[in-house]
Amino acid sequence: MVPVRGFSVYVNKEPEKLMMQYKRHSVTSPRVHQRKHRSSKMLLLPAAALCCLCSALVSMAAELIQDDLSLTRRVGEEVSFSCGGTHQCSSNYVYWYHKKNTETFRLILRTDKSNGALDKRYNHPQQDDFSAVKKKGWELQIKRVKDSHSATYYCSCGVWVNGLHSEKNMILVHNLESFSSRQVFVSVCFTVGVRIFGSGTKLFVTDEQVVKPVVRLYPAASRTQLEEKSSLLCVASAMFPPLVQISWKKQKGSDPLEDVNPADVKQQELRESGCSASILTIPQRKYNPYKYLCSVQHEGGTVTAQTEIVSFQSQCKVKLLTLLYTVLILKSLVYCCGLSLLRIFRNNKPSIH
């Protein structure tokens, strides 16, 4: 194993044999050896970079689970923050951070997920306000909430991510000419430590009551209609706390619910009006058998709105009936105006007697 800037290159379990072959190859031509040694290092760099990218993608897929978007408590009440998915952690320690609106992340303490033991070595000014409580797992607890506890709380832990490495692809470098880029790639093995986080739970300290959102679903007009696509607009409003998470599902007849393509969903939070909105782009086919559901997750509960997408023929019928109804209304208006003018003309006509 040869360390190269934090990476470990495994070439064989017989390093003495490799070194003897390496020296035997380099004795006859030192300059050639130096040039080829530089080229071998250059070959290691792309492989190492590719392995770093792969480990980053693996770490992005890992995430701790904090189911509660927000928690609302009055002063003096108790609150606890859950953290799931800790089986992914490479050690028993779970770290807890908080972030206030005008401050950066600050480490509070760490807990032992096996027994709930606390480590308060980080000199947080409010560290004595926090404890651990056993529920589904060990959770962070505040027994008596204060106004100063208003913040967003995140759990975190460390994960060791292994790079690409295969025992079957171990190679013995007989000479530098056989040291190809592909062989370097399959022989690079390393371990990287990364920190994964939960999505966060925001604590509101207030006397206000929790109010569920009002959810409405609208067909939205957009430029995508020219591309034979239509849109659905889901709006959540009039809720407290204002934090919600909007998700979309689709269902065909009585079949189970299906996830929609994330690329077709656009989320937007309208802070000024206290609303959150999500737009789903759907194909406008001659026949669309799906009905679409907008689900809004909130501290007060989950609210769902759904709509059925009618067929293209039905939409044409509706538009035709609307046009016919409009024509009839205009005809009635013209008839009424004609009668009114006729009456006015008769009233203004001079009498014979």
Secondary structure, 3 states (H helix, E strand, C coil): CEEECCEEECCCCCHHHHHHHHHHHHHCCHHHHHHHHHHHHHHHHHHHHHHHHHHHHHHHHCCCECCCCEEEECCCCCEEECCECHHHCCCCEEEEEEECCCCCCEEEEEEECCCCCEECCCCCCCHHHEEEEECCCEEEEECCCCHHHCEEEEEEEEEEEECCCCHHHCCCCCCHHHCCHHHHHHHEECEEEEEEECCCEEEEECCCCCECCEEEEEEECCHHHHHCEEEEEEEEECCECCCCEEEEEEEECCCCCEECCHHHEEEEEECCCCEEEEEEEEECCCCCCEEEEEEEEECCEEEEEEEECCCHHHHHHHHHHHHHHHHHHHHHHHHHHHHHHHHHHHHHCCCCC
